[in-house]
């Protein structure tokens, strides 16, 4: 029993899905990296509360 060869449209669809999946993965990695850099930076300071300065 042999398998039928894939139709051309399935090959194109797989290539497109692979491209979208890799792009989505790259975006997730970018957001994770930016978040880690922001959280682990040592010069991060919370903004001063303006209401406390006026009292």
N, C-alpha and C positions, 0 to 999 in steps of 0.2 A: 504494500500500500504506500503510495507516494503522495506527498502534499502538493497541492496546486501552487504554482508560483504566485506571489503577491501581485496584486494589481498596482499599477503606477500611482493611483490616487492614494493608496495606503502608504506607500513609501513617502510621498510628498507630505501627507498628513503627519506621519511619524517625525519627519524632519522639522516640521513647523512646531509640533508639540515639544520636541526636544529643545528647540530654540527658546520657546516661551518658558519652559521649565528652568533652563539654565539662567535666563534673565531674571526670573523670580527668585531663584536661589541667590544670585549675585546681589539683588536688592536687599534680601534678608540679611546677608552677611554684611553689607554696607551699613545698614541700620544698626545691627548688633555692634559693629566696630565703633561707630560714632557714639553709641550709648555707653560703651565701656570706656572710651576715652573721656567722655564728659563726666562720668561718675568717678573715675579714678584720678582725675586731675587734682593736684594738691592745692592749686590756687583758687579753687571754687569757694566763693563766699555768698552767703544769703544776702539779698538786698535789705537795706536798712528800712525799718518801719518808720514811715514819716509821721504817724500819729504819736509815736513815743518821743520824737524829736521836738514836737510842738509843746509838750507839757512841761 
